[in-house]
């Protein structure tokens, strides 16, 4: 398996048929195309002839940050290349490169010169390499006065013959927009403009201005719609291209009226001075820059970045559409014309998942003490230091993915817009087989980082975490949109989110009937599950997230996190509400003799430490708690619903802590009792064999949820989840690369359903499974 930090920059000659024999395609691009992973073509003229200054290198990183592979196209020393590296592009910039359209390719190749490709030539090279989406600034078009000069950009004719989707901010504003659209219509090119959801129509954009005064022939509202159109074009075997017009972001736009006056002046001066042909556009652009005091340059940079980002998202959706089943839902594309054509509907699919993990992805630094004496504070220490991609959410998702038989795990997370870190994170996620559809690029934010300092025994001595990116408020619709799109059986949420963000994820999961697993992350962050309420919970009769509608269905805290959860719940009054008392009373734990039962099931030392008592008191809010106790194993406590077969199973009797004898069975809450069991480690790891403790708990939860999502029972999965954690303890990676060896064992554990199940495997939430005493409702 490839290293998580490996970057592929080498190139190879990819012979994709006889017509492509001269084409060199980088390994990264060739692998992505072959594996149906999203790729975005970029024209090298943006680098050699553009006016973006220091923003130029960010385009490739921007593509990666949105989940796609960048492919800079050009001719290097006579060799047409798709996937130019940065040193190669810099060589072209420093040594000089001719501007190359379709007509110029053979000339530049024959002379073994450098050539920077325009939109037309980039489309041609991209098509031959199998790339379907191109991101750029503005399209060429029909020049004003073209009736006399016949000055029409080759970009338009290329769109008429080469099937590539071009995302741009329309055509450059000094062109004849109306005649450009007429010419594209004649060439058989679909033109659609991105517009707000409820807008029936939209103007075709005019580069620096959002409106041109000319209606767009068609409208798309999302990247999914655009991808559906591209896919339909391919299936219909139409060889013409598509133009997806993306208006400049509103905050960077220059008002149409202002630009029209500037453009009129620049065009008139160019005509008076005799600038025509290839000299016309550069002169006009320079004059527009002068007349706008540089505002046009800033707008140019903003629109290019917006277009490249949108192109990447379209490419991601296009690959997703091809790789998933098509469902009955449809997306609508509205076409406006003088004939008032009806709306066209194109079938679309949604990317469903068994598991959605919402949590942190981070740059992890592991510092293992390498000295012979005790780790010393307030000074430097010898260490072995390595970097990897981790984060609790990432680790849980990766563990679940590696033991799952199907590609049914999705990760929602945030990364900063720092170019190097976002590229490393996105590249690692993709190389490990996880999708990046729901990884959000957050402007002006730092990608999370975690530094762990481990002692000579590889036990954590101290850690520092910069997770500020997750403390920001989530976009209001983000959790609901992610859950609605993926339709998961399970949502795993880690506590790196703010208390408000955590609550939003829990609400979204419950609203869509998904089960919720909570990962406490740390002592400090675990308390976010029980924030201080606006009014004391003790003063209200509301259920407040208490069984049978709990805050979460499952959690796997360690002993310290469990204590923190309990302390927060007690401090903020959650253990003093009427609903909580009703649930605890329904557990049926006797007033006397409870300690003896705790000692029998959990052991004397753990009972004296309060571990089983804390578990029971938290069960009304999280009805299945698997406390990870390091070398002592896992102590599970779970609510048993009334009528659960475990209550009558002689083999399970030793682990039934209590029974509810209320009449009718289970009382109004449907609680039958409490199950508690200690699982020792099935595969103990000697201290000398521990490579790193980082990620072991994340691995345990990821594997546990992977089995539950396959319909398994929690008590059947604890052992295999512990074995997975042991593999990670022996690995220097945050999640062991050997977890795939347990894939069949997880499937067997999930399928091996003895007569006394803990749960039913229904996708419905707790609320839907309390109809009567015969309904099994324990965690699964």
C-alpha positions in Angstrom: 0.0 0.0 0.0 1.3 3.5 -0.7 2.6 5.6 2.0 0.2 8.2 3.3 2.6 11.0 2.6 3.8 9.9 -0.8 3.5 12.4 -3.7 3.8 11.2 -7.2 5.4 13.6 -9.6 7.1 11.4 -12.1 5.8 11.1 -15.6 5.6 8.4 -18.1 4.7 8.2 -21.8 1.1 7.0 -21.8 0.1 5.4 -25.1 -3.6 5.6 -24.9 -4.1 4.5 -28.5 -2.3 5.3 -31.8 -3.5 8.9 -31.9 -2.0 9.6 -28.5 1.5 8.2 -29.2 3.1 11.6 -28.9 1.3 12.5 -25.7 3.1 12.3 -22.3 0.8 11.9 -19.3 2.0 12.0 -15.7 1.6 8.9 -13.6 -0.8 10.7 -11.2 -3.1 11.8 -14.0 -2.9 8.5 -15.9 -3.8 6.5 -12.7 -6.6 8.9 -11.8 -8.2 8.6 -15.3 -7.8 4.8 -15.3 -9.3 4.6 -11.8 -12.3 6.9 -12.6 -11.0 9.5 -10.2 -11.7 13.2 -10.8 -9.2 15.2 -12.9 -9.3 18.9 -13.9 -7.3 20.2 -16.9 -5.6 23.6 -16.6 -4.2 25.6 -19.4 -0.5 26.5 -19.1 -1.1 30.0 -20.5 -2.5 30.8 -17.1 1.0 30.4 -15.8 3.1 31.8 -18.7 0.9 34.5 -20.1 -1.5 35.2 -17.2 -1.5 38.1 -14.8 -2.2 36.3 -11.6 1.2 36.8 -10.0 1.8 34.9 -6.8 -1.7 33.2 -7.0 -0.6 31.1 -10.0 0.7 28.1 -8.2 -2.4 27.9 -6.0 -4.6 26.6 -8.8 -3.2 23.1 -8.6 -3.6 23.0 -4.9 -7.1 24.4 -5.2 -8.0 21.5 -7.4 -6.6 19.0 -4.9 -8.3 20.7 -2.0 -11.7 20.1 -3.7 -11.0 16.4 -4.3 -9.6 16.3 -7.8 -6.3 15.8 -9.5 -4.9 18.8 -11.4 -3.5 18.3 -14.9 -1.6 21.3 -16.3 -1.4 20.9 -20.1 1.3 22.3 -22.4 4.2 21.4 -24.8 7.5 21.0 -23.1 10.5 21.0 -25.4 8.3 19.7 -28.2 6.5 17.1 -26.1 2.8 17.5 -25.6 2.3 16.9 -21.9 -0.7 16.4 -19.6 0.3 16.8 -16.0 3.2 19.2 -16.1 5.1 19.4 -12.8 5.7 22.8 -11.2 9.5 22.7 -12.1 8.5 22.0 -15.7 6.0 24.9 -15.7 8.6 27.2 -14.1 11.1 26.1 -16.8 8.6 27.2 -19.5 8.0 30.5 -17.7 11.7 31.3 -17.4 12.8 30.0 -20.9 9.7 31.5 -22.7 6.8 29.6 -24.3 4.8 30.4 -27.4 1.0 30.7 -27.0 -0.4 27.6 -28.7 -3.8 27.0 -30.1 -4.9 24.0 -32.2 -3.3 25.3 -35.3 0.1 25.8 -33.6 0.6 22.5 -32.0 2.3 20.7 -34.8 4.5 23.7 -35.5 5.7 23.9 -31.8 6.1 20.1 -31.5 8.0 19.9 -34.8 10.4 22.6 -33.7 10.8 21.0 -30.2 9.9 24.3 -28.6 7.9 25.2 -25.5 4.2 25.9 -26.0 1.7 27.2 -23.5 -1.7 25.9 -24.5 -4.9 28.1 -24.8 -8.3 26.7 -24.0 -8.6 25.2 -27.5 -5.3 23.3 -27.3 -5.8 22.3 -23.7 -9.2 20.8 -24.6 -7.5 18.8 -27.4 -4.8 17.4 -25.2 -7.2 16.8 -22.3 -9.6 14.9 -24.6 -6.8 12.6 -25.8 -5.8 11.9 -22.2 -9.3 11.1 -21.1 -10.0 14.2 -19.1 -13.5 15.6 -19.2 -13.5 18.9 -17.3 -11.4 22.0 -17.8 -11.3 25.0 -15.4 -10.2 28.4 -16.7 -10.9 32.1 -16.5 -12.7 33.4 -19.6 -13.4 31.9 -23.0 -12.4 33.6 -26.2 -15.2 34.6 -28.5 -16.4 36.7 -31.4 -14.7 40.1 -31.4 -16.7 43.3 -31.8 -16.6 44.1 -35.5 -16.0 40.5 -36.5 -18.3 40.9 -39.5 -15.5 42.8 -41.1 -12.4 41.3 -39.4 -13.6 37.6 -39.1 -11.9 37.6 -35.7 -13.4 34.6 -34.0 -11.5 32.7 -31.3 -10.5 29.1 -32.0 -11.9 28.3 -28.5 -15.4 28.4 -30.1 -14.7 26.0 -32.9 -12.8 23.6 -30.5 -15.9 23.5 -28.3 -17.9 22.5 -31.4 -15.7 19.4 -32.1 -14.0 18.3 -28.8 -16.1 16.9 -26.0 -14.7 18.6 -22.9 -16.7 20.6 -20.3 -15.2 24.0 -19.9 -16.0 26.0 -16.7 -15.4 29.7 -17.2 -16.9 33.1 -16.3 -18.4 33.3 -19.7 -16.3 35.0 -22.3 -14.1 38.1 -21.9 -16.3 41.1 -21.4 -14.9 43.1 -24.3 -16.1 40.6 -26.8 -19.5 40.5 -28.6 -21.4 38.3 -26.1 -24.6 37.9 -28.1 -22.8 36.8 -31.3 -20.5 34.5 -29.3 -23.5 32.6 -28.0 -25.0 32.5 -31.5 -21.8 31.1 -32.9 -21.7 28.4 -30.2 -25.3 27.5 -31.0 -24.3 27.0 -34.6 -21.4 24.8 -33.5 -23.8 22.6 -31.5 -22.4 23.6 -28.1 -24.5 23.5 -25.0 -24.1 26.7 -22.9 -25.4 26.6 -19.3 -24.9 29.1 -16.5 -24.8 28.3 -12.8 -27.7 30.1 -11.1 -29.3 30.1 -7.6 -31.7 27.3 -6.9 -35.0 29.1 -7.5 -33.9 31.3 -10.4 -35.9 30.4 -13.5 -33.3 32.1 -15.8 -30.0 33.9 -15.6 -27.8 36.2 -17.6 -24.7 34.8 -19.3 -21.8 36.3 -17.3 -19.4 38.9 -18.8 -16.2 37.9 -17.1 -15.6 40.8 -14.7 -19.4 41.5 -14.4 -22.0 38.9 -13.3 -24.4 40.0 -16.0 -24.0 40.7 -19.7 -27.5 41.7 -20.5 -27.8 38.5 -22.7 -29.9 35.6 -21.3 -28.1 32.3 -20.9 -29.4 29.5 -23.2 -29.7 27.1 -20.2 -29.3 27.1 -16.4 -27.8 24.6 -14.0 -28.0 25.0 -10.2 -25.6 22.5 -8.8 -22.5 20.6 -9.7 -24.6 17.4 -9.6 -26.8 18.8 -12.4 -23.8 19.8 -14.4 -22.2 16.4 -14.0 -25.5 14.7 -15.1 -25.5 16.8 -18.3 -21.9 15.9 -19.0 -22.6 12.2 -18.5 -25.7 12.4 -20.7 -23.6 14.1 -23.4 -21.2 11.2 -23.3 -23.8 8.5 -23.3 -25.5 10.1 -26.4 -22.0 10.1 -28.0 -22.2 13.8 -28.9 -18.7 14.9 -29.7 -19.2 18.7 -29.1 -18.1 20.3 -25.9 -20.0 22.0 -23.1 -19.6 25.5 -21.7 -20.5 25.8 -18.0 -20.6 29.6 -17.2 -19.8 30.4 -13.6 -20.4 34.1 -12.7 -17.6 35.8 -10.8 -18.2 35.8 -7.0 -20.3 38.8 -6.2 -17.9 40.4 -3.8 -15.2 40.6 -6.5 -17.5 41.6 -9.4 -17.3 45.0 -11.1 -20.7 46.5 -12.0 -21.7 46.0 -15.6 -22.3 49.7 -16.2 -18.8 50.6 -15.0 -17.2 47.9 -17.1 -19.1 48.8 -20.3 -17.7 52.3 -20.2 -14.1 51.1 -19.6 -14.4 48.5 -22.4 -15.8 51.0 -24.9 -12.7 53.2 -24.3 -10.2 50.3 -24.5 -11.8 48.8 -27.7 -11.9 52.2 -29.4 -8.3 52.9 -28.6 -7.2 49.5 -29.9 -9.0 50.1 -33.1 -7.6 53.6 -33.5 -4.0 52.3 -32.9 -4.4 49.4 -35.3 -4.1 46.5 -32.8 -5.7 43.4 -34.4 -5.3 39.6 -34.3 -3.1 38.2 -31.6 -2.1 41.8 -30.5 -5.7 42.9 -29.9 -6.5 41.0 -26.7 -3.3 41.8 -24.8 -3.6 45.5 -25.5 -7.3 45.7 -24.5 -6.6 43.8 -21.3 -3.8 46.1 -20.3 -5.9 49.2 -21.0 -8.7 47.7 -18.9 -6.3 47.1 -16.1 -5.1 50.7 -16.3 -8.6 52.2 -16.6 -9.9 50.2 -13.5 -6.8 51.0 -11.4 -6.0 47.3 -11.1 -9.5 46.2 -10.0 -9.8 44.0 -13.1 -6.7 42.1 -12.1 -8.1 41.3 -8.6 -11.4 40.3 -10.2 -9.5 38.1 -12.7 -7.7 36.2 -10.0 -10.9 35.7 -8.0 -12.9 34.4 -10.9 -10.2 32.0 -12.0 -10.0 30.5 -8.5 -13.8 30.2 -8.3 -13.9 28.5 -11.7 -11.2 26.0 -10.9 -12.8 25.1 -7.6 -16.1 24.6 -9.3 -14.6 22.6 -12.1 -13.1 20.3 -9.4 -16.4 19.8 -7.7 -18.1 19.1 -11.1 -15.4 16.5 -11.8 -15.9 14.9 -8.4 -19.7 14.7 -9.0 -19.1 13.3 -12.5 -17.0 10.4 -11.2 -19.5 9.8 -8.4 -22.4 9.6 -10.8 -20.6 7.0 -12.9 -19.7 4.8 -9.9 -23.0 4.7 -8.1 -26.4 3.3 -8.9 -29.0 5.6 -10.4 -32.1 6.0 -8.2 -35.6 7.3 -9.0 -34.9 10.9 -7.9 -34.3 13.4 -10.7 -32.6 16.8 -11.1 -34.1 19.5 -13.3 -32.3 21.7 -15.8 -34.3 24.7 -17.0 -33.9 25.8 -20.6 -35.0 29.3 -21.6 -35.7 30.2 -25.2 -38.3 32.0 -27.3 -40.1 28.7 -27.7 -40.6 28.3 -23.9 -39.4 24.8 -23.9 -40.5 22.7 -20.9 -38.0 21.8 -18.2 -35.6 18.9 -19.1 -35.2 16.2 -16.4 -32.0 14.1 -16.2 -31.8 11.2 -13.9 -29.3 11.6 -11.1 -28.1 9.5 -8.3 -27.2 10.2 -4.7 -24.0 8.8 -3.1 -25.3 6.6 -0.3 -23.2 5.2 2.5 -23.6 2.8 5.4 -21.4 5.0 7.6 -20.9 8.8 7.6 -18.1 10.0 9.9 -18.1 13.7 10.8 -14.9 14.6 12.5 -11.4 15.8 12.4 -8.7 15.1 9.8 -5.3 16.4 10.9 -1.6 16.5 10.2 -0.2 14.2 12.9 3.3 14.4 14.4 4.4 11.5 16.5 7.4 12.1 18.7 8.8 8.9 20.2 11.3 9.4 23.0 14.6 7.8 22.0 16.7 8.4 25.1 17.9 5.9 27.7 17.0 8.1 30.7 13.6 9.3 31.8 11.8 11.8 29.6 12.9 15.2 30.8 10.7 18.3 30.9 11.8 21.9 30.2 14.5 20.8 27.8 15.0 19.0 24.4 14.9 15.2 24.2 16.2 12.8 21.6 13.3 11.5 19.6 12.2 9.7 16.5 9.7 12.1 14.8 7.4 11.2 11.9 4.4 12.8 10.2 1.3 11.2 8.9 -2.3 12.1 8.2 -4.6 11.4 11.2 -7.3 13.0 13.2 -10.0 11.1 15.1 -12.7 11.3 12.4 -10.2 10.3 9.7 -8.9 7.4 11.7 -12.4 6.1 12.5 -13.4 6.3 8.9 -10.2 4.7 7.6 -10.6 1.8 10.1 -14.2 1.2 9.1 -13.3 1.4 5.4 -10.5 -1.1 5.7 -12.6 -3.8 7.3 -15.7 -3.2 5.2 -16.4 -5.3 2.1 -18.0 -2.5 0.2 -17.1 1.1 -0.4 -19.7 2.5 2.0 -17.8 4.9 4.3 -17.8 8.6 3.8 -15.9 11.3 5.8 -17.0 14.8 6.4 -14.3 17.1 7.6 -12.6 20.5 7.2 -9.2 21.4 5.9 -7.6 24.9 5.7 -6.7 26.7 2.5 -3.0 26.5 3.2 -1.8 25.0 0.0 0.8 22.5 1.1 -1.2 21.1 4.0 -4.5 20.8 2.1 -2.8 19.0 -0.7 -1.1 16.5 1.6 -4.3 15.8 3.4 -6.5 15.4 0.3 -3.8 13.3 -1.5 -3.5 11.0 1.5 -7.3 10.5 1.9 -7.6 9.6 -1.7 -4.6 7.3 -1.7 -6.2 5.3 1.1 -9.4 4.8 -0.8 -11.6 7.3 1.1 -13.8 9.7 -0.9 -13.2 13.5 -0.6 -16.7 14.5 -1.6 -17.5 15.9 1.8 -14.1 17.4 2.7 -14.6 21.2 2.9 -11.9 23.7 2.2 -12.2 26.5 4.8 -10.7 29.9 3.7 -8.2 31.6 6.0 -8.1 28.6 8.3 -5.3 26.3 9.4 -5.6 22.6 8.8 -5.8 20.8 12.1 -2.5 19.5 13.6 -1.8 17.1 16.4 1.5 16.6 18.1 2.0 13.5 20.4 5.0 13.1 22.6 5.4 9.5 23.7 7.6 8.1 26.4 10.1 5.2 26.0 7.3 2.7 26.3 5.4 4.4 23.5 2.7 5.6 26.0 1.4 9.2 25.5 3.3 11.6 27.8 1.7 14.8 26.5 0.0 16.0 23.3 -0.8 19.4 21.7 -3.8 19.8 19.4 -4.6 22.7 17.1 -8.2 22.0 16.2 -9.4 25.6 15.9 -10.8 25.0 12.4 -13.5 22.8 14.0 -14.4 25.4 16.6 -15.9 27.6 13.9 -19.6 27.5 13.5 -20.7 25.0 10.9 -22.7 26.2 7.9 -26.3 25.8 9.1 -27.3 23.3 6.3 -24.0 21.3 6.2 -24.9 18.4 8.6 -28.4 18.0 7.2 -27.1 18.1 3.6 -24.4 15.5 4.3 -26.7 13.1 6.0 -29.5 13.6 3.4 -27.0 12.9 0.6 -25.3 9.8 2.1 -28.4 8.3 3.9 -26.2 6.4 6.3 -27.2 3.7 8.7 -24.7 5.1 11.2 -23.3 8.6 11.8 -20.1 8.8 13.8 -19.5 12.2 15.3 -16.3 13.2 17.2 -16.1 15.9 19.8 -13.7 18.1 17.9 -16.8 20.1 16.8 -18.0 22.9 18.9 -20.9 22.1 21.2 -23.2 23.8 18.8 -21.7 21.9 15.8 -21.9 18.6 17.7 -25.6 19.3 18.5 -26.3 20.0 14.8 -24.8 16.7 13.7 -26.8 14.8 16.4 -30.0 16.5 15.3 -29.4 15.8 11.6 -28.7 12.2 12.2 -31.8 11.7 14.4 -34.0 13.6 11.9 -33.0 11.1 9.2 -33.3 7.9 11.3 -29.6 7.2 11.5 -27.9 5.7 14.5 -25.3 7.8 16.2 -21.9 6.8 17.6 -20.1 9.5 19.7 -16.3 9.6 19.9 -15.3 11.7 23.0 -11.8 12.5 21.6 -10.3 13.8 24.9 -11.1 14.6 28.5 -11.7 18.3 27.7 -13.8 17.7 24.6 -15.9 14.8 25.9 -17.9 17.3 28.0 -19.3 18.9 24.9 -22.0 16.2 24.8 -23.4 17.7 27.9 -23.2 21.5 27.5 -24.6 23.9 30.1 -28.3 24.2 29.0 -30.1 27.5 28.6 -32.3 26.5 31.5 -31.4 23.9 34.1 -32.5 20.5 32.9 -33.6 19.7 36.4 -36.3 22.4 36.0 -38.0 20.9 32.9 -40.1 17.8 32.2 -38.8 17.5 28.7 -37.0 14.2 27.9 -33.9 16.1 27.0 -32.2 13.4 25.0 -33.1 10.6 27.4 -33.9 7.0 26.4 -35.8 6.0 24.3 -34.7 9.1 22.3 -31.1 9.4 23.6 -28.4 11.9 22.6 -26.4 9.1 21.0 -26.7 5.4 20.6 -23.2 4.3 21.2 -19.9 5.7 22.7 -16.5 4.2 23.4 -14.8 6.4 25.9 -11.6 5.5 27.8 -11.7 5.6 31.6 -10.6 9.3 31.8 -13.1 10.3 29.1 -15.9 8.4 30.8 -15.2 10.3 34.1 -15.2 13.6 32.2 -18.6 12.7 30.5 -20.1 11.8 33.9 -18.7 14.9 35.6 -20.1 17.2 32.8 -23.5 15.5 33.0 -23.6 15.9 36.8 -22.3 19.5 36.8 -24.9 20.7 34.3 -27.8 18.9 35.9 -28.4 16.1 33.4 -28.3 13.6 36.2 -31.1 15.3 38.1 -34.0 15.6 35.6 -37.3 13.8 35.9 -36.7 12.0 32.7 -33.3 10.7 33.9 -34.7 9.5 37.2 -37.6 7.7 35.4 -35.1 5.9 33.1 -32.8 4.9 35.9 -35.7 3.7 38.0 -36.8 1.5 35.0 -33.4 -0.2 35.0 -34.5 -2.1 38.0 -31.2 -1.9 40.0 -32.0 -2.7 43.6 -31.3 -0.2 46.3 -29.2 -2.7 48.2 -26.7 -5.2 46.8 -25.8 -3.1 43.7 -22.2 -2.8 44.6 -21.8 -6.6 44.8 -23.2 -6.9 41.3 -20.8 -4.3 40.0 -17.8 -6.1 41.6 -18.9 -9.4 40.1 -19.2 -7.9 36.6 -16.6 -5.2 36.5 -14.0 -6.1 39.2 -13.2 -4.6 42.6 -10.7 -2.0 41.4 -12.9 -0.7 38.7 -15.9 -0.6 41.0 -13.9 1.3 43.6 -12.9 3.7 40.8 -16.6 4.2 40.0 -16.4 3.0 36.4 -19.6 0.7 36.3 -21.5 3.3 38.3 -20.7 6.0 35.8 -21.6 3.8 32.9 -25.1 3.0 34.4 -25.8 6.7 35.2 -25.0 7.7 31.6 -27.0 4.9 29.9 -30.2 7.0 29.7 -28.3 9.4 27.4 -26.1 6.9 25.6 -27.7 3.4 25.9 -24.6 1.5 24.8 -21.3 2.4 26.3 -18.1 0.4 25.6 -15.5 1.7 28.0 -12.0 0.9 26.7 -9.7 0.1 29.6 -6.4 -0.5 27.9 -4.8 -3.8 29.0 -7.9 -4.6 31.0 -10.1 -4.9 27.9 -13.5 -3.4 27.3 -16.4 -3.0 29.8 -19.7 -2.9 28.0 -23.0 -1.5 29.5 -26.2 -1.5 27.5 -29.9 -1.0 27.9 -32.0 -4.1 27.2 -35.5 -3.3 25.9 -38.4 -5.2 27.3 -38.8 -8.5 25.6 -35.2 -8.8 24.6 -34.3 -12.5 24.4 -31.1 -11.9 26.4 -33.3 -11.4 29.4 -34.4 -15.1 29.2 -31.2 -16.6 27.9 -29.4 -18.7 30.5 -26.1 -18.1 28.8 -26.5 -14.4 29.1 -27.9 -14.5 32.7 -24.5 -13.8 34.3 -24.2 -10.5 32.4 -27.7 -9.2 33.1 -27.0 -6.6 35.8 -30.7 -5.8 36.5 -34.2 -6.4 35.3 -37.2 -4.1 35.2 -40.3 -5.7 36.8 -42.7 -2.9 36.0 -46.1 -3.8 34.6 -46.8 -3.7 31.7 -43.5 -5.2 30.7 -40.8 -2.5 30.6 -43.2 0.2 31.8 -43.8 3.2 29.6 -40.2 3.5 28.5 -40.0 -0.1 27.3 -36.9 -0.8 29.4 -36.3 -4.5 30.2 -33.0 -4.2 32.1 -29.2 -3.5 31.9 -26.5 -5.7 30.3 -22.9 -5.5 31.6 -19.9 -7.5 30.5 -16.1 -7.2 30.7 -14.2 -8.5 27.7 -10.4 -9.1 28.3 -8.1 -8.4 25.4 -8.3 -11.4 23.0 -4.8 -10.6 21.7 -2.7 -8.9 24.4 0.2 -6.7 23.1 3.4 -6.8 25.0 4.9 -3.4 25.9 7.9 -4.2 23.7 5.7 -4.7 20.7 3.8 -1.4 21.0 4.8 0.9 18.1 2.3 3.7 18.9 -0.8 4.1 21.0 -2.1 6.8 18.7 -5.2 5.7 16.9 -5.9 2.5 18.8 -9.2 3.8 20.3 -10.2 5.3 17.0 -9.6 1.9 15.3 -11.7 0.1 17.9 -14.7 2.4 17.3 -14.3 2.3 13.5 -14.3 -1.5 13.4 -17.1 -1.7 15.9 -19.3 0.6 13.9 -18.3 -1.2 10.6 -19.7 -4.4 12.0 -22.8 -2.8 13.4 -23.5 -1.2 10.0 -23.5 -4.7 8.5 -26.2 -5.8 11.0 -24.0 -7.2 13.7 -24.5 -7.1 17.5 -22.2 -5.1 19.7 -21.3 -8.0 22.0 -20.4 -10.2 19.0 -18.0 -7.5 17.7 -16.1 -6.4 20.7 -13.4 -9.1 20.4 -12.7 -8.4 16.7 -12.7 -4.6 17.4 -10.1 -5.2 20.1 -8.0 -7.3 17.7 -8.1 -4.5 15.3 -6.9 -2.1 18.0 -4.0 -4.4 18.8 -2.9 -4.3 15.1 -2.8 -0.6 15.3 -0.8 -0.7 18.6 1.8 -2.7 16.7 1.8 -0.3 13.8 3.5 3.1 13.4 0.5 4.3 11.4 -2.5 5.9 13.0 -4.6 3.0 11.6 -2.9 -0.3 10.8 -2.6 -1.1 7.1 -3.2 -4.7 8.1 -6.8 -4.3 9.1 -7.9 -5.7 5.8 -6.9 -9.1 7.2 -9.9 -8.8 9.6 -12.4 -8.0 6.9 -13.8 -11.6 6.7 -13.8 -11.9 10.5 -15.8 -8.7 10.9 -18.3 -10.0 8.3 -18.6 -13.4 10.1 -19.1 -11.7 13.5 -21.8 -9.4 12.0 -23.5 -12.3 10.3 -23.2 -14.8 13.2 -26.5 -14.0 14.9 -27.1 -16.4 17.9 -30.5 -16.8 19.4 -30.0 -13.9 21.8 -29.5 -10.8 19.7 -28.6 -7.4 20.9 -30.8 -5.6 18.4 -32.6 -6.1 15.2 -30.5 -4.5 12.5 -33.2 -2.1 11.5 -32.1 1.1 10.0 -34.7 3.0 11.9 -33.8 5.1 14.9 -34.7 4.5 18.6 -38.0 6.3 18.3 -39.3 4.0 15.6 -38.4 0.8 17.6 -40.4 1.1 20.8 -43.8 -0.1 19.6 -44.2 -2.8 22.2 -42.6 -5.5 24.4 -41.8 -7.7 21.4 -39.7 -5.1 19.6 -35.9 -5.5 20.1 -34.3 -2.2 20.6 -30.8 -2.6 22.0 -27.8 -1.4 20.1 -26.7 -2.9 16.8 
